[in-house]
Amino acid sequence: MIQGTYYKEWSRMLGRDMEFKVYGHAGTPVLALPARGGRFYDWENNGMPDAIAPLLNEGKVQLFCADSIDAESLLAGDTAPRRRAEMQEKYFNYLTSELAPRILTLNGAKKDTLLWAVGVDTGAYQAVNCRLRRPEVFAGAIGLSGLYDVRRFLGNAADDLVLRNAPLAYLAEDGLVDKKLLAKAEENAFLLCAGQGSYEGDALADTQAMADALTDCGLPVHLEVWGSDVSHDWYWWGKELNLFAARVFG
């Protein structure tokens, strides 16, 4: 079993300590985001570092598993939509402006090194949102069984903060993301995958919609739809990660 190193560090953006774990000793730095309501240790508990153990052991990838604040943002259904959007924006800023530079420091990265982001379920949305909004920080994103239509969590995208965190909506607008910079990426800059099995209905629809939105903007995307036996769970996400990580980082 791959062993990780635990960190607990103060976030100025969020006004609290945030936890994360690091796996591997060198290689491309990859920010990993948990499923909805998840924690930083979910990746380890569900065997995800083990799924890419050769890449970690060979120093090709270093995995940084972040915590979520979903209970105060995406899943805070008892609070006003604006408040949920504000917390999601703070979380995005934490990931991209605080944790990302810290990851590069811990990685010992050379100047101008870009991160990758990978996520499952709502974590896939977070990963893709990071890549789309901060292409100068993130080289690409892998989204597994992603839920990208954030209206189900944050409400109507007419609110400016909701729109800023709603990729299916903001890709249709001009000036909200740097489409020229994004368009220069290779096809593997976005790898999206969903199955057709149990509890994958929403993720399959959202993943197809995300791929279509990227394509409509002229942005390169690689989409894979797996079979009817592929369900919405960690077992399959581990298999998908094993395949995609080897393709990108191997």
N, C-alpha and C positions, 0 to 999 in steps of 0.2 A: 504493500500500500504506500502510495506517495505521501510523504510527510510535508506539511506546510509550516510556514512561520507566521505567527499571529502578531497583529499590530492593533493598537487602540490609540487613536490620535485625535486631537481636537480639531473640529471643523469650525472655522469662523463663519462660513456661509450658513451653516445649520445651527450654530450655537450649542454644540454638544460634541461629545466624543463619538467617533465613528470607528467601527471595527472592520478589518479585512484580513485575509490570509493570502500568503504568497507561496507558490509552488514552482520549483525549478530554480536554476541558478544563473541562467543567461538565455540569450535569444530574443526573439521578437516579443515585446511586452504586449500582453493581451489582457484587457479589462473584461472580467466576467460578471454578468448581472443575473440575479436570481429570478425565479418565477414570482408571480404576484404574491405579496405578503411574505416573501421569503427572506432568508437570512444569509449571511456571508458563508456560513458553514454548510449550507445545503449542497453546494457543489461537491465538497469532500464527502459528505454523508451519502451521496448518491453516486459516487464512483466516477465523477467526471474527470478529475486529474488522472486517475488510473486509466481512463479511456485514451488518454494521449501520453501515457507514461514514456514511451520511447522518445517522443519529441522533447519532453521535459528532461529526461535523463541525458539526452545528447546535447542539451544546451541550445536547442533550436527555438524553444518557446519558454517564456516565463509567464505564469498565469497569476493574475491578481483578482481575487474573488471579493467583490464589494458587498456591502450591506445595502438594504433598502429602507425607505421610510414610507412604504406604501400605505400603512395604516393612517398616515396623516395627509396623504396625497390621493393617489388613485383610488384607494379603498375607503376613504373617509366620507362615506355617503351621508353621514349625519351633519356634515358641515357644508357651508355654501360653496357652490362650484368655483367661485372666484378664489376662495381660500384654498381649495384643493389645487387649483392651477398655480397659485403662488408658491405652494410647497413643492409642487413638481418642478417649477422653474428654479427654485433654490437647490433642489436635488440635482438637476441638470448642471447648474453652476458648480456645485460641489464636485461632481464627477469630472467635469471638463477643465475647471480652473484651479481646483485644489488637489484632487486625487490624481489626475493625469500627470501633473508635474512631479508629484511625489513618486509615482510609479517610475517615471523616467530616471529620477535620482536613484531609487533603489535598484533599478535595472543597470545603472552605470552606463546609460545609453549615450551614444555619440550625439553631437549637435545635429539637429534637424531630424532625429529619429521620430517616426510616427508610430502611434499605438494602433492596435486593432481592438475592436469591441465584439463581444459575443454574448448572446443572451438567449434564454428560453422563456416562452410565454410572454408576460409583460416585459421581462428582461430583454427579449428580442427587440421590442419596441424601443426600450431605452438605448440599446446598442445602435440601432439604426438612426435614432434621433441624434445621438452623439456624432455619428459619422456625417450625417447630412448637414448639421448645423456647424460643426467644427472640423471641416475637411483639412484644415491646416494642422490639426492635432491628431486626427484619426485617419489612417490609411484605408480602412475598410471595416465592414461589419458582417457578422454571421448571425442570422436570425433563425432560430429553431422553434417551430410552432408559435410564431409571433402573433400577438394581438395588437394590431396597429391602429385600429379605429378607436381613438381615445375618447370619442364622444360618449361611449358607454360608461366611462369613468369620470370625465371632466365636464360633460355637457356640451353645449353648442359652441362650435369653433368661431362664432361671431365675436366672442370675447378675445381681445388681443393676446392675452397670456395663454388661453387655450389654443388659439391658432398657432402660436409660436411652438407649442408642444404637440401639434397634431400633424404629423408628416403627410398623411393622405390629403389633408386640406392645404397645408402650406406649399406643397409641391405644385399645386394648381395656381398659385399666386406668383407674381413677379416681385423680385427684390427681397424675398425672405431667406433664401439660401443662395449660395454662390454656385449656380448651375454650370457656369463656364469652367470653374475649377473642378467640380464634381465630374463633368463630362470627360475630363482628361484621364480618368481612372481606367484601369483594366477591367475586364468583365468580372473578375473575381473580387472586385472591391465590395460588391454586395452579393452574398450568398444566402438565399432564402430557401427554407425547406419546411414542409408540413406533410403529415400523413393523411390518410383517408379513413382511419380507424376510429376507435372509441374516443369521444370527447374532442375530436379534432375539427368539428364542423366550423366553429367560429375562426379558429386559427387558419384553417384551409382557405376560407373565404377572404380573410384579412391578408394572408400571404399572397394570394393571387392578386388582390387589389393593390397591395404594395408594389408587387412586381410590375403591374400594369402602369401604375403612377410613375414609377421610375422610367419605364420604357417610353411613356408619353412625353417625358421631359428630355429624352435623348440620353439618359444616363444608363450605363452598362449594368446589367444585373444577371445573375445566374440563379435560376429557379429550378428546384426539384420538388416534385410531388411524389411521395412514396406511397406504398400500397395500402390496401384496406385492412391489413393486419397491423399497421403502424398507428399506435395510439398516443394520446397526449400524456406521456410520462417519461421519467428520467431514463428508463431502460433504452428507449429509442433515441432520446437526445444524446446519450453516450455513443451510440452507434453512428449517429449523424456527425457528431463532433469529431470522432475518430477519422471519418472519411474526409471531411472538409478541412480539418487542421492539417492532415497529411498532404492534401492537395495544395494548400496555401503556404505552409511553413516547412514542409518536408524537404 
